[in-house]
Amino acid sequence: MKKRLYLFAKASLILVYLVIVAGALVRMTGSGMGCPDWPKCFGYYIPPTSEETLQWQPDRSFEKGQVIIYEQGLLIALNDFTTAHEIDLSQWESYTKHDYAVFNPYHTWVEFLNRLVGAIAGLATLVLAFFSLRYWKENKWVPLLAIAIVIGMGFQAWLGATVVYSVLAPVKITTHMLMALLIVAALIQLMQLLSPTKNTQKYHPAFHRSIAALVVIILIQTVFGTQVREYVDHQIEAAVLKENWLSAPSIIFYIHRSFSLIPLGLALYAFWLHKKSGLTFTGINRVLGLMLVAVLTGMAMYYIDFPWGSQPLHLVIAALLFGGLFQLFLESRTAKKNLHDGI
């Protein structure tokens, strides 16, 4: 049963990464406000595909909570009713969370699929927490961590709602991303607790310190990266040509670009230590590969004017890199503990 729970935790981690992929696609396509309300989409569980659905029409039935776009604003049906020949505004209330009232079917469905994947991931972690309760006597940290993950997913859903209500406020988007990485870290920690494979790796102090430093640096780089993306968003809103998005960037961009040399150098150093000392941490090759791809996609965005797909790929690679580094850190920490315990 423990192995099954481990596999379910792994599946939950994959789903969380799929949510990150979906979120990256939302950012790339500018679909963040594709559903201007939350948790429904224009008041529907399954969003509309045509603007006609969101227009007032005579002799049409509406259900409570459904939304129409009226005079450049959103109106919400107060009850179930059928319209007459003229609109009766007493049957509607204005949507006051924000004043964004644009329907783009492409954006709507991209954002809806993002929310759908998020809901599936949330349900998976809920099931994971339920089945983890049987390990209470064996190891209380297993159910406690699983429950904390569910709470984190709930908090993440609330953050998603605040992102929409704020009309994609930059600080809230950054917090949303960091929370996703925290959930990734918690799931990796849970997987280590449930792992059916015993850790027999050798501890190396310098390697351990290098990986620990890389975890922190990648987190900092992620924050810088989201701020660079916020700057690009402002350029897009100002209708600046794509080739000029980074022609006069903020200081954060230069910090993010120059700072990338530090984790790359540190990753190469950790890789060299790993080879030199005969360590057996299989994840180091994957981490170095992801680091190189992250640098290459970053260079592509700057030097080749944001080729299609480079932005979401850069973000997803950063999330995968963080997860790989955190797993390496946990494995190295376990090796250190085994050394101290004489195992």
Steps between C-alpha positions, in 0.01 A plus 500: 500500500790734576632458147155578359480815710846598376386455139186704572714777649713489185187524284387800708837665442466446124153657512634802688766541233226480236327787681825697477518421127139613456570817698802572281284463189246738654776759548636450148160539335383783726201293610513582871172691484335251262264421788435829683322335794596213730456205546252492210566652159250773410270326747520164321665174603573438131591835342326642193651468154336802338437858607131459424464294819613803701258746342156590626223363280121517531307186596812325625538303821782586740608319814611667821866604480529498122675801351437730205711780357289816501616854424869405543439343838399166649152433637414196713154342506349527849258209452372254240276684256395540136555839341221716360521721191715760681774456757393534862808615691336411833560134408874561478781626718828652387818298540717714728820297546651682199392679182650261242224392260653346189415163345759316293403134450861394453611668823193372683566137417874520569426640846218248555730207420756647740238502776382151407851352531538685830176349630612149401835554675319626809273195503804271464671654802176470700483126424871473584440659840207269572698181436804636684305498829562126542870579554430711808644243741794408277614854413287801593692721257344318202135596570596838646694595189226364272239709685727806479520447123119501475488823702768642270296406193197672651706810573636486145144490363416807710812673366381418148172674578679809632711510183178522296334751734810723483502479117838322504684713757874423462568436871214252520624314189848468656352373828286254303812357332700475824211318666501247215870433564432457872238235418751328269755494783246356745402222259865410438555488877197272536630274224830466684317397818308237303785387274534119490869535406755536780744789465854356480674801348823646632500839669731772369498833694599728210249335265226536763577870551503560125157342453356688800630829358354417158153442650506850654648665189243346266220626726647850485541472124136396470392817680722712273368313196137568587584869542663505157184339364294773669710761319437320170126499576511879539678526166230289336226717654676808362493340150880496478636290212625157609857567387505804732358337813846483660665789316509709820422255783495566872799426723326178610554355153875560513518349849301196383716454189838550671399305810428197279875444463527423872261199510643371171853514637391347829317218319812425295704498822253260666511278191882497512497414872252222433721343233825553691370353827321202347158606630186324375234772502332425167310830499813711447507432124136603467561817703795605286303433182206708625737779602646514149153503339391780737801710397444429129129592512587818689756590231246420228246740649753784509697443180231349273209722614294251699453209255169318536484280809823630656325678788292208635788260437736722702253512789425127498872415480561724802229315696642160399848620592384607845333162554808309385729704722274464803488123452881491479520709817272260689696197381828661603355599837388140557851380412637743758256373764591138421868587541440656841284206606768255390282337235 
